[in-house]
């Protein structure tokens, strides 16, 4: 579906045709992870995303570096996470690897600017989506390296794109993801100030899919068992930023429309962990429909961009909710395996034998493995944590914002004075934030600390203070100063569909873990070897899962944060809750998928006090449960453990 835009509607500004973002992101030169976040990035570097170039043919033997495979999106997808990972960790070996792949991309650019691997006679039929992604990745590489080759490469590529689409309307994935190209377009415009770039942005907008119209259509609200671009979860996750991004260059575009998009998605396809289903297209609100990993990391990136454009803290709350829940739940502790689709109520991860629960994905989509279903998530999962680390601080017009809350360090300058800010915290597992701010000489600026939406009270340096969405501290900073923040959250049960409820506290959703038996599969498929630690796993339940909440009594247990922050065996925090067994059957036609809701909520057992874990610290789990009535005495507290 297309719309026509008059290029003359490009917005008018002061000596500039491009509206400024409300705040800007820092680079890997300025931000470094600390504490558990640094450890998570180290796990990623040692795991699958950090080693794909050694083991996976689509990266190892890619045509981008002279091989015979992987000439499409997988290398740029992978680089989108690998590049910032290498520079955030200051890993010299991985920096060299990243350069080798970037060199390959640059060397293959044709003299007319064409930068994709495509024969001349095939260009008219070529879906140019990888070109958008490549240019976006090259911008990221420049931000890490200031490589002087990058600007002319992107200039020639975008110039060629402009000429190309004057004769050939974009189609396929390019039509569905046109807004991704706005990122390199705006980056280049801010450097060269040439108006044709903004005309290119408007042309892409006018030729691409209009999601503002799409999400008003009935077929986007009622899930169907058919595949299309318009309801594809990754396209939707990426498109959340489309209207705010194009609003920077076109008048009368509503930059708040992304929130309206999410209202529709939450209502018809929302999950308990703040994301929306899509297996592989929008799939309704059932807790046993799938959510694709690619959709999660792309939504995270969209929220990071949305905050930069709008300055609305709403997007950072959405970002933390999926970063601290949905994302870690779909990857193994060591990040050597992942799922394609996760389920909120997931009592098994097995290969479906007869019919598949997912609407357009295959029978292996919820296995943990190298590339279940499709390899796009294998390549793309790596952008999640590094880009999240880069969202910990933003520069505002008045100073610096502590945005997403995670242990990190910022070293930058304000008005020519060096500023060093460190945040020591075990948030989201704990409630305390300790900031240390150092400046070698006096400098005036505003330091703004975002306050999570779920916060009920705040103490600063031991004293209770009034708060809103953020704390703004405007002063002349000099020397070293420490600010201690204590956040208070309450434990609550929030209603979901069909009489189900979810246990939450602060940014974390909690789920009842199910003990699982792991079955390893090592094999070769399509000349790709699966072997430990990147083989496939099926996980079968060996403990009960058919529970309902017996009451609202809870107790919080704080455990040490281990070497694996979102550990599936040693969670850093737990909440005990009272539950009873109820009549909850398998979904009709399946032997290891629970039904959308129980048959009845009458208690079939006494009350057990069991420990719920952060959703991101579970693999097999029950997250949405009903309340049931019981008068039985409680049994001793029991723990449900994994066996691997």
C-alpha positions as CSV (number, residue, x, y, z in Angstrom):
1,X,0.0,0.0,0.0
2,X,1.5,3.3,-1.1
3,X,0.9,7.0,-0.5
4,X,1.9,10.0,-2.6
5,X,3.8,12.9,-1.0
6,X,4.6,16.2,-2.5
7,X,8.4,16.7,-2.2
8,X,7.7,20.4,-1.6
9,X,6.2,19.4,1.8
10,X,9.7,18.9,3.2
11,X,9.8,20.8,6.5
12,X,11.3,24.2,6.7
13,X,13.7,25.1,9.5
14,X,16.3,27.6,10.4
15,X,19.0,27.3,7.7
16,X,18.2,23.6,7.7
17,X,15.6,21.3,6.2
18,X,16.1,18.5,8.8
19,X,14.5,18.8,12.3
20,X,16.9,18.0,15.1
21,X,16.5,15.0,17.4
22,X,15.5,15.8,21.0
23,X,18.6,14.0,22.2
24,X,21.5,12.2,20.6
25,X,23.2,8.9,21.4
26,X,26.9,8.6,22.4
27,X,29.3,6.2,20.7
28,X,31.4,3.3,21.7
29,X,34.3,5.7,22.3
30,X,32.3,7.4,25.0
31,X,30.3,4.6,26.6
32,X,31.7,1.5,28.3
33,X,29.7,-1.3,30.0
34,X,30.4,-2.1,33.7
35,X,29.3,-4.8,36.1
36,X,26.7,-7.3,35.0
37,X,26.2,-5.6,31.6
38,X,29.9,-5.9,30.7
39,X,29.7,-9.6,31.8
40,X,26.7,-10.1,29.5
41,X,28.6,-8.6,26.5
42,X,31.6,-10.9,27.4
43,X,29.2,-13.9,27.3
44,X,28.0,-12.7,23.9
45,X,31.6,-12.3,22.6
46,X,32.4,-15.9,23.8
47,X,29.1,-17.3,22.5
48,X,27.4,-17.6,19.1
49,X,27.3,-14.0,18.0
50,X,31.0,-13.5,18.8
51,X,32.0,-16.7,16.9
52,X,29.8,-16.9,13.8
53,X,32.7,-15.9,11.6
54,X,34.5,-19.1,12.7
55,X,31.7,-21.7,12.4
56,X,28.7,-20.6,10.3
57,X,29.1,-20.9,6.5
58,X,26.8,-17.9,5.8
59,X,29.3,-15.7,7.7
60,X,32.6,-17.7,7.5
61,X,32.3,-18.4,3.8
62,X,30.3,-15.3,2.9
63,X,30.4,-13.8,-0.6
64,X,31.0,-10.4,1.0
65,X,34.6,-11.6,1.7
66,X,35.1,-13.7,-1.4
67,X,33.3,-16.9,-0.4
68,X,30.4,-18.7,-2.0
69,X,27.6,-18.2,0.6
70,X,25.7,-15.5,2.3
71,X,25.3,-12.7,-0.2
72,X,22.1,-11.2,1.2
73,X,21.3,-9.7,4.7
74,X,23.1,-12.1,7.1
75,X,26.6,-10.5,7.1
76,X,25.3,-6.9,7.6
77,X,22.8,-8.2,10.2
78,X,25.6,-9.9,12.1
79,X,27.9,-6.9,11.8
80,X,25.2,-4.7,13.2
81,X,25.9,-6.3,16.6
82,X,29.4,-7.6,16.1
83,X,30.9,-4.1,15.4
84,X,29.7,-2.3,18.6
85,X,30.4,-5.5,20.6
86,X,34.0,-5.4,19.5
87,X,34.5,-1.7,20.3
88,X,32.5,-1.7,23.6
89,X,34.8,-4.5,24.9
90,X,37.8,-3.0,23.2
91,X,38.6,-6.4,21.7
92,X,41.4,-6.1,19.2
93,X,40.9,-9.4,17.5
94,X,37.2,-8.8,16.9
95,X,38.0,-5.3,15.7
96,X,40.3,-6.8,13.0
97,X,37.5,-9.3,12.0
98,X,35.0,-6.4,11.7
99,X,37.4,-4.5,9.5
100,X,38.0,-7.5,7.3
101,X,34.3,-7.7,6.5
102,X,33.8,-3.9,6.1
103,X,36.8,-3.9,3.8
104,X,35.1,-6.7,1.7
105,X,31.9,-4.6,1.5
106,X,33.8,-1.5,0.4
107,X,35.9,-3.3,-2.1
108,X,32.9,-4.7,-3.8
109,X,31.2,-1.4,-4.3
110,X,30.9,-0.7,-8.1
111,X,32.1,2.5,-9.7
112,X,28.5,3.8,-10.0
113,X,27.9,3.3,-6.3
114,X,26.0,0.0,-6.4
115,X,27.0,-1.8,-3.2
116,X,25.0,-5.1,-3.2
117,X,26.1,-8.4,-4.6
118,X,24.1,-8.5,-7.8
119,X,24.8,-9.0,-11.5
120,X,24.1,-6.0,-13.8
121,X,21.4,-7.8,-15.6
122,X,19.6,-8.7,-12.3
123,X,19.5,-5.2,-10.8
124,X,15.9,-4.4,-12.0
125,X,14.6,-7.5,-10.2
126,X,16.9,-7.0,-7.1
127,X,15.2,-6.3,-3.8
128,X,17.5,-3.5,-2.5
129,X,16.8,-4.1,1.3
130,X,20.4,-5.2,2.0
131,X,21.6,-1.9,0.7
132,X,19.7,0.0,3.4
133,X,21.1,-2.3,6.0
134,X,24.7,-2.1,4.7
135,X,24.6,1.7,4.7
136,X,23.2,1.7,8.3
137,X,26.0,-0.7,9.4
138,X,28.7,1.4,7.7
139,X,27.4,4.4,9.7
140,X,27.8,2.4,12.9
141,X,31.3,1.4,11.8
142,X,32.2,5.0,11.3
143,X,30.9,6.0,14.7
144,X,33.2,3.4,16.2
145,X,36.3,4.1,14.0
146,X,36.0,7.4,12.2
147,X,37.2,5.5,9.1
148,X,37.5,8.2,6.4
149,X,36.5,5.7,3.7
150,X,32.9,5.4,4.9
151,X,31.4,8.8,4.0
152,X,32.3,8.6,0.3
153,X,31.1,5.0,0.1
154,X,27.7,5.9,1.6
155,X,27.5,9.0,-0.6
156,X,28.0,7.0,-3.8
157,X,25.6,4.3,-2.6
158,X,22.8,6.7,-1.8
159,X,23.3,8.6,-5.0
160,X,23.0,5.4,-6.9
161,X,19.9,4.5,-4.9
162,X,18.3,7.8,-5.8
163,X,19.0,7.2,-9.5
164,X,17.8,3.6,-9.2
165,X,14.4,4.3,-7.7
166,X,13.7,7.0,-10.2
167,X,13.1,4.2,-12.7
168,X,12.3,1.2,-10.4
169,X,9.8,1.5,-7.6
170,X,11.1,-0.3,-4.4
171,X,9.4,-3.6,-3.7
172,X,9.6,-6.6,-1.4
173,X,11.6,-6.2,1.8
174,X,12.8,-2.7,0.7
175,X,9.2,-1.5,0.5
176,X,8.5,-3.0,3.9
177,X,11.7,-1.5,5.5
178,X,12.3,1.8,3.6
179,X,12.6,3.8,6.9
180,X,15.8,1.9,7.8
181,X,17.5,3.9,5.1
182,X,16.6,7.2,6.7
183,X,19.3,6.5,9.3
184,X,22.2,6.7,6.8
185,X,20.4,9.4,4.8
186,X,20.1,11.7,7.8
187,X,23.7,10.9,8.9
188,X,25.1,11.9,5.5
189,X,22.9,15.0,5.2
190,X,24.1,16.3,8.5
191,X,27.7,16.0,7.1
192,X,27.2,17.3,3.5
193,X,23.9,19.3,3.7
194,X,22.8,18.4,0.2
195,X,19.0,18.6,-0.3
196,X,18.7,15.6,-2.7
197,X,19.2,13.4,0.3
198,X,16.0,14.6,1.9
199,X,14.2,14.3,-1.4
200,X,15.4,10.7,-1.4
201,X,14.0,10.2,2.1
202,X,10.6,11.5,0.9
203,X,10.7,9.3,-2.2
204,X,11.3,6.2,-0.1
205,X,8.4,7.2,2.2
206,X,6.1,7.7,-0.8
207,X,7.0,4.4,-2.4
208,X,7.1,2.2,0.8
209,X,4.4,0.5,2.8
210,X,2.4,2.9,4.9
211,X,2.1,1.2,8.3
212,X,-0.1,4.0,9.5
213,X,-2.8,2.8,7.1
214,X,-1.9,-0.9,7.4
215,X,-2.5,-1.1,11.2
216,X,-6.0,0.4,10.8
217,X,-7.0,-2.6,8.6
218,X,-9.1,-5.4,10.1
219,X,-6.6,-8.1,8.9
220,X,-4.0,-6.6,11.1
221,X,-6.1,-7.1,14.2
222,X,-7.4,-10.7,13.6
223,X,-4.4,-13.1,13.1
224,X,-4.5,-15.3,10.1
225,X,-2.4,-18.3,9.1
226,X,-0.9,-16.6,6.1
227,X,2.3,-14.8,5.5
228,X,2.5,-11.2,4.2
229,X,4.9,-8.2,4.5
230,X,2.3,-6.0,6.1
231,X,1.9,-8.1,9.3
232,X,5.4,-9.5,9.5
233,X,6.6,-9.0,13.1
234,X,10.1,-7.8,12.2
235,X,8.7,-5.3,9.7
236,X,6.3,-4.1,12.3
237,X,9.0,-3.9,15.0
238,X,11.2,-1.9,12.7
239,X,8.3,0.3,11.5
240,X,7.5,1.6,14.9
241,X,10.1,4.3,14.3
242,X,9.0,5.1,10.7
243,X,6.6,8.0,11.3
244,X,8.8,9.8,13.9
245,X,11.8,9.4,11.7
246,X,10.1,10.8,8.6
247,X,8.6,13.6,10.7
248,X,12.1,15.1,10.8
249,X,11.8,16.0,7.2
250,X,8.1,16.3,6.3
251,X,5.6,18.7,7.8
252,X,2.3,17.5,9.3
253,X,3.6,14.0,10.1
254,X,2.7,13.1,13.7
255,X,5.8,11.9,15.5
256,X,3.6,10.4,18.3
257,X,2.0,7.9,15.9
258,X,4.3,5.2,17.1
259,X,2.4,5.1,20.4
260,X,-0.8,4.7,18.5
261,X,0.7,1.8,16.6
262,X,1.6,0.2,19.9
263,X,-1.8,0.7,21.3
264,X,-3.2,-1.4,18.5
265,X,-0.4,-4.0,18.9
266,X,-0.9,-4.3,22.7
267,X,-4.7,-4.6,22.3
268,X,-4.8,-7.3,19.7
269,X,-1.4,-9.0,19.9
270,X,0.2,-8.0,23.1
271,X,2.1,-10.3,25.5
272,X,2.7,-10.2,29.3
273,X,6.3,-9.1,28.7
274,X,5.5,-5.9,26.8
275,X,6.1,-7.2,23.3
276,X,3.7,-8.5,20.6
277,X,3.4,-11.9,19.1
278,X,4.5,-12.8,15.6
279,X,5.3,-16.3,14.5
280,X,6.1,-15.1,11.9
281,X,3.3,-12.6,11.3
282,X,1.1,-10.9,14.0
283,X,-0.5,-13.8,15.9
284,X,-3.0,-12.6,18.6
285,X,-2.7,-12.4,22.3
286,X,-2.7,-16.1,23.3
287,X,0.2,-16.9,25.7
288,X,1.0,-20.0,23.5
289,X,1.6,-18.1,20.3
290,X,5.1,-17.3,19.4
291,X,7.3,-14.1,19.4
292,X,10.2,-14.0,17.0
293,X,13.7,-13.1,18.3
294,X,14.4,-10.8,15.4
295,X,11.3,-8.9,16.3
296,X,12.5,-8.4,19.8
297,X,15.9,-7.0,19.0
298,X,14.5,-4.8,16.2
299,X,11.8,-3.4,18.6
300,X,14.6,-2.6,21.1
301,X,16.5,-0.7,18.4
302,X,13.3,1.1,17.4
303,X,12.7,2.2,21.0
304,X,16.3,3.5,21.2
305,X,15.8,5.6,18.1
306,X,12.3,6.7,19.2
307,X,13.6,8.2,22.4
308,X,16.3,10.0,20.5
309,X,13.8,11.5,18.1
310,X,11.0,12.3,20.6
311,X,12.7,12.6,24.0
312,X,9.7,10.6,25.4
313,X,10.6,8.4,28.3
314,X,7.8,6.1,27.5
315,X,10.1,4.5,24.9
316,X,12.8,3.7,27.5
317,X,10.3,1.9,29.7
318,X,9.2,-0.2,26.7
319,X,12.8,-0.8,25.9
320,X,13.7,-2.0,29.4
321,X,10.7,-4.2,29.6
322,X,11.6,-6.3,26.6
323,X,15.4,-6.1,27.2
324,X,15.1,-7.4,30.7
325,X,12.4,-10.0,30.0
326,X,11.6,-11.2,26.5
327,X,15.2,-10.9,25.1
328,X,17.2,-12.9,27.6
329,X,14.4,-15.5,27.8
330,X,14.9,-16.5,24.1
331,X,18.7,-17.1,24.4
332,X,20.6,-19.7,26.4
333,X,22.8,-18.6,29.4
334,X,26.0,-18.9,27.3
335,X,24.4,-17.4,24.2
336,X,25.5,-20.4,22.1
337,X,21.9,-21.2,21.2
338,X,18.6,-19.4,20.8
339,X,15.0,-19.8,19.8
340,X,13.3,-18.5,16.8
341,X,10.0,-18.2,18.6
342,X,9.3,-18.0,22.3
343,X,6.0,-18.5,24.2
344,X,4.9,-16.7,27.3
345,X,3.4,-20.0,28.6
346,X,6.0,-22.4,27.3
347,X,5.9,-25.9,28.9
348,X,8.2,-27.5,26.3
349,X,10.6,-26.7,23.5
350,X,10.2,-29.7,21.2
351,X,9.9,-30.4,17.5
352,X,6.2,-30.6,16.5
353,X,5.3,-33.9,15.0
354,X,1.9,-33.3,13.4
355,X,0.6,-29.8,13.3
356,X,2.6,-26.7,14.3
357,X,1.2,-24.2,16.8
358,X,3.0,-21.3,15.0
359,X,1.0,-19.8,12.2
360,X,3.7,-19.5,9.5
361,X,6.8,-20.9,11.1
362,X,8.1,-24.5,11.0
363,X,8.1,-27.3,13.5
364,X,11.5,-26.5,14.9
365,X,10.9,-22.8,15.7
366,X,10.9,-23.0,19.5
367,X,14.0,-25.3,19.7
368,X,17.2,-23.9,21.1
369,X,19.8,-24.2,18.5
370,X,22.1,-22.7,15.8
371,X,19.4,-21.6,13.3
372,X,15.9,-22.9,14.2
373,X,13.4,-22.1,11.4
374,X,15.5,-19.4,9.6
375,X,19.0,-18.1,10.1
376,X,18.0,-14.4,10.2
377,X,17.8,-14.5,14.0
378,X,21.1,-16.3,14.2
379,X,22.7,-13.3,12.5
380,X,20.6,-10.6,14.0
381,X,20.4,-11.5,17.7
382,X,23.8,-10.0,18.4
383,X,22.6,-6.4,18.1
384,X,20.4,-6.6,21.2
385,X,22.9,-6.2,24.1
386,X,25.5,-3.9,22.4
387,X,23.0,-1.4,21.2
388,X,21.2,-1.6,24.6
389,X,24.5,-0.7,26.2
390,X,24.7,2.4,24.0
391,X,21.3,3.5,25.2
392,X,22.5,3.9,28.8
393,X,23.3,7.6,28.2
394,X,22.0,10.3,25.8
395,X,23.1,13.9,25.2
396,X,20.3,16.4,25.7
397,X,20.3,20.1,24.9
398,X,20.9,20.9,28.5
399,X,23.4,18.2,29.4
400,X,23.4,14.4,29.9
401,X,20.6,11.9,30.5
402,X,21.1,8.6,32.3
403,X,18.5,6.8,30.2
404,X,18.3,3.0,30.4
405,X,19.5,1.9,33.8
406,X,22.4,-0.5,33.7
407,X,26.0,-0.5,35.0
408,X,28.0,1.7,32.6
409,X,30.5,4.5,32.3
410,X,30.3,7.6,30.1
411,X,33.4,9.7,29.3
412,X,32.6,12.7,27.2
413,X,32.9,16.5,27.2
414,X,30.5,19.3,28.0
415,X,31.5,22.8,26.8
416,X,35.0,21.6,26.3
417,X,35.4,20.1,29.8
418,X,35.8,16.4,30.3
419,X,33.0,14.7,32.2
420,X,33.2,11.2,33.5
421,X,30.0,9.5,34.9
422,X,29.9,6.0,36.3
423,X,26.7,4.1,37.3
424,X,27.2,1.2,39.7
425,X,24.1,-0.9,40.0
426,X,22.6,-4.3,39.9
427,X,19.3,-3.0,38.5
428,X,17.0,-4.5,37.3
429,X,17.6,-7.1,40.0
430,X,18.1,-4.5,42.7
431,X,16.8,-1.0,43.3
432,X,19.9,1.0,44.1
433,X,21.8,3.3,41.8
434,X,25.2,4.9,42.6
435,X,26.4,7.6,40.3
436,X,30.0,9.0,40.5
437,X,30.5,12.2,38.5
438,X,34.0,13.6,37.9
439,X,35.1,16.8,36.2
440,X,38.6,18.3,36.2
441,X,37.3,21.8,36.2
442,X,34.0,23.6,36.8
443,X,31.3,23.1,34.2
444,X,27.5,23.8,34.3
445,X,25.0,21.3,32.9
446,X,21.9,19.3,33.7
447,X,22.3,15.7,34.7
448,X,19.0,14.0,34.3
449,X,18.2,10.5,35.7
450,X,15.3,8.7,34.3
451,X,12.9,7.2,36.8
452,X,11.3,3.9,35.7
453,X,7.5,4.0,35.2
454,X,6.8,1.4,37.9
455,X,8.6,3.4,40.6
456,X,6.5,4.2,43.7
457,X,9.0,6.2,45.7
458,X,12.5,7.6,45.4
459,X,15.2,8.5,47.8
460,X,18.3,10.5,46.9
461,X,21.2,10.3,49.3
462,X,19.0,8.8,51.9
463,X,16.2,11.4,51.7
464,X,12.7,10.9,50.1
465,X,12.2,13.3,47.3
466,X,9.3,14.1,44.9
467,X,9.8,12.8,41.4
468,X,8.2,12.5,38.0
469,X,9.6,10.8,34.9
470,X,13.1,11.9,35.7
471,X,15.2,13.7,38.3
472,X,17.0,16.8,36.9
473,X,20.0,18.1,38.7
474,X,21.2,21.4,37.3
475,X,24.4,22.8,38.8
476,X,28.0,23.7,38.4
477,X,29.9,20.4,38.6
478,X,33.5,20.4,39.9
479,X,35.7,17.7,41.1
480,X,34.0,14.4,42.2
481,X,30.5,13.9,43.4
482,X,28.4,10.9,44.4
483,X,24.7,10.6,44.0
484,X,22.9,7.6,45.5
485,X,19.4,6.8,44.3
486,X,17.0,4.2,45.9
487,X,14.0,3.2,43.9
488,X,11.0,1.5,45.5
489,X,8.8,-0.9,43.6
490,X,5.7,-2.9,44.6
491,X,4.9,-6.5,43.8
492,X,1.6,-6.6,41.8
493,X,-0.6,-9.0,39.8
494,X,-1.8,-7.5,36.5
495,X,-4.8,-8.8,34.6
496,X,-4.4,-10.4,31.2
497,X,-6.9,-11.9,28.8
498,X,-9.2,-14.8,29.6
499,X,-9.0,-14.3,33.4
500,X,-5.2,-14.8,33.5
501,X,-2.8,-12.7,35.5
502,X,0.9,-12.0,35.6
503,X,3.2,-11.3,38.5
504,X,5.4,-8.2,38.2
505,X,7.7,-6.1,40.3
506,X,9.4,-3.0,38.8
507,X,10.8,-3.7,35.4
508,X,10.7,-7.5,35.8
509,X,8.0,-9.9,34.9
510,X,8.1,-13.2,36.9
511,X,7.3,-16.7,35.7
512,X,7.0,-20.1,37.4
513,X,9.9,-22.2,36.0
514,X,9.2,-25.8,34.9
515,X,11.9,-28.4,35.4
516,X,13.1,-29.6,32.1
517,X,15.0,-32.5,30.6
518,X,17.3,-31.5,27.8
519,X,17.9,-33.7,24.7
520,X,20.8,-32.7,22.5
521,X,20.8,-33.2,18.7
522,X,24.1,-33.0,16.7
523,X,23.7,-33.3,12.9
524,X,24.4,-31.8,9.5
525,X,21.7,-30.1,7.4
526,X,22.2,-28.2,4.2
527,X,26.0,-28.6,4.7
528,X,25.8,-26.7,8.0
529,X,27.1,-28.6,11.0
530,X,25.3,-28.5,14.4
531,X,27.6,-29.7,17.1
532,X,28.1,-28.8,20.8
533,X,27.9,-26.1,21.9
534,X,25.9,-24.8,18.9
535,X,23.8,-27.9,18.4
536,X,20.0,-28.2,18.7
537,X,18.2,-29.0,21.9
538,X,14.7,-30.2,22.7
539,X,13.5,-29.6,26.3
540,X,10.8,-31.8,27.8
541,X,8.9,-30.9,31.0
542,X,9.4,-33.2,34.0
543,X,7.5,-31.1,36.6
544,X,3.9,-29.9,37.0
545,X,2.8,-26.7,35.3
546,X,-1.0,-26.7,35.8
547,X,-1.2,-24.1,38.5
548,X,-3.3,-21.1,39.5
549,X,-2.5,-18.3,42.0
550,X,-4.1,-19.2,45.4
551,X,-3.8,-15.7,46.9
552,X,-1.8,-12.5,46.6
553,X,0.8,-13.2,49.3
554,X,4.4,-12.8,48.1
555,X,7.9,-12.7,49.4
556,X,10.9,-11.3,47.6
557,X,14.2,-13.2,47.8
558,X,17.5,-11.5,46.7
559,X,20.3,-13.8,45.6
560,X,23.8,-13.0,44.4
561,X,24.1,-11.9,40.8
562,X,26.2,-14.7,39.2
563,X,28.6,-14.7,36.3
564,X,25.5,-15.2,34.1
565,X,23.3,-12.3,34.9
566,X,20.1,-13.9,33.6
567,X,21.0,-17.3,34.8
568,X,18.4,-20.0,34.3
569,X,19.7,-22.0,37.3
570,X,20.9,-19.2,39.7
571,X,18.5,-16.3,39.3
572,X,19.5,-13.1,41.1
573,X,16.1,-12.5,42.5
574,X,12.9,-14.6,43.1
575,X,9.4,-14.0,44.4
576,X,7.5,-16.7,46.2
577,X,3.8,-17.0,45.6
578,X,1.0,-19.3,46.7
579,X,-0.4,-21.6,44.0
580,X,-2.7,-24.6,43.7
581,X,-3.1,-27.2,41.0
582,X,-6.1,-26.7,38.6
583,X,-7.6,-28.4,35.6
584,X,-5.5,-27.1,32.8
585,X,-5.2,-29.3,29.7
586,X,-3.2,-29.4,26.6
587,X,-4.3,-27.5,23.6
588,X,-6.5,-29.6,21.3
589,X,-4.3,-31.5,18.9
590,X,-1.1,-31.1,20.9
591,X,0.6,-33.1,23.6
592,X,3.1,-30.5,24.9
593,X,1.4,-27.2,24.4
594,X,-0.9,-26.0,27.2
595,X,-4.3,-24.6,26.3
596,X,-4.9,-20.9,26.1
597,X,-6.6,-21.0,29.5
598,X,-7.6,-23.7,32.0
599,X,-10.8,-25.7,31.9
600,X,-11.7,-24.5,35.4
601,X,-10.0,-22.6,38.2
602,X,-11.2,-24.8,41.1
603,X,-8.3,-25.8,43.2
604,X,-7.4,-29.5,42.9
605,X,-4.7,-29.5,45.5
606,X,-3.6,-27.8,48.7
607,X,-1.7,-24.6,48.5
608,X,2.0,-24.7,47.6
609,X,4.4,-21.8,48.0
610,X,6.7,-21.8,45.0
611,X,9.3,-19.5,43.8
612,X,8.8,-17.5,40.6
613,X,11.8,-16.2,38.7
614,X,12.4,-13.3,36.4
615,X,10.9,-14.2,33.0
616,X,14.4,-13.7,31.4
617,X,15.8,-16.3,33.8
618,X,13.4,-19.1,32.6
619,X,13.2,-21.4,29.6
620,X,10.2,-23.6,30.4
621,X,7.7,-21.5,32.3
622,X,4.1,-20.6,33.1
623,X,3.7,-16.8,33.2
624,X,0.0,-16.1,32.8
625,X,-2.0,-17.9,35.5
626,X,-5.6,-17.5,36.8
627,X,-6.6,-17.0,40.4
628,X,-8.3,-19.9,42.1
629,X,-10.0,-20.3,45.5
630,X,-8.8,-22.7,48.2
631,X,-9.0,-23.1,51.9
632,X,-6.4,-25.8,52.2
633,X,-3.3,-25.4,54.4
634,X,-0.1,-24.4,52.8
635,X,2.7,-26.9,52.1
636,X,6.3,-26.1,52.6
637,X,8.0,-23.8,50.2
638,X,9.3,-25.7,47.2
639,X,11.8,-24.8,44.5
640,X,11.6,-25.8,40.9
641,X,15.0,-26.3,39.3
642,X,16.4,-27.0,35.9
643,X,18.4,-30.0,34.9
644,X,20.6,-29.5,31.9
